């Protein structure tokens, strides 16, 4: 049984053996980020969750930067599919 429904959607679209792909990881991080932000709206002083959110945001940002360098088309598709903003290029 799959714990979160968001990863279930990705599993249906792609191979079940492809759980380590960048797209799967970024989608999982995005799901966790959305859940944590809704949690932090209720519990504003939960500093440990804030720290965890910042760590997950950093991991997702690094994965997106990697995907952007390797395959720009897959990056654009993923950004559009997950409805997240494009990272700024330094």
N, C-alpha and C positions, 0 to 999 in steps of 0.2 A: 504494500500500500504506500502510495506517495503522500508525503506529509503536506506539502503545499500545492494548491491547484495550479499555480502559475507555471511550475516546472512540468506539470502534467501536460499542459498545452504544448510546451516545447518538445517534450518526449514524443508526442503524437506526430509532430511535424518532422522531426529528425530521427535519426537512428537512436535506438535505445542504448547503443554502445558508445554514444558520443557525449556522455555526461561531462567530460573534461573539456569540451570545446569552449572557446572564449564566449560565444553567444550564450551558452547554457549558464556559465558562471556569472556573466553580467546580468542575465535575467534573474538569477537567484539572488544576487546582491541587491538588485532593484526591488525585488519583492520584500526582502528584509528591511531595506531602507524605508519603504512605504509603511511597513508595519511599525517600525521604530518611530517614525515621525508622528504617526497617529497616537502612539503611546505617549510620546513626549508632549503632545498637546494637552493631555490630561494631567501628566505628572511632570511639571516644569522643573522641579528640583532633583530629578533623577539623574545625577551627574554621571553615574557609571554607564547608564544607557546612552548618554550624550557622547561619552568617550567611545563606546562601541560603535555608535553611528558614524563618528568621525573616522574610525579605523576602516569601516566598511566602505565609506565614501572614497577613501584613499585607494583601497584595493580596486574598486570599480574604475576609478579614474586611471590607474596604471594599466588595467586591462584594456580600457578603451583607447588609451594612447598607443598601446602595442598594436591593437587591431587597426587603428587609423594608419599606422606606418606600414603595416603588412598588406592590408587589403581595404582600400578606401571605399569600395562599393559595398562590401559586407558591413563596414562600419556605418555607412549612411543608412542602409536598410535596417540595421539593428536600432539605431537612434530613432528612426521613424516608427518602428514597430513598438518600441518600449515607451515612446512619447517622452523622451528626456532631452534636455538641452545639449547642444554640442559643446564640448570643452573648448576653452580659449587656447589658441596657439600662442606660445610665448616667443 
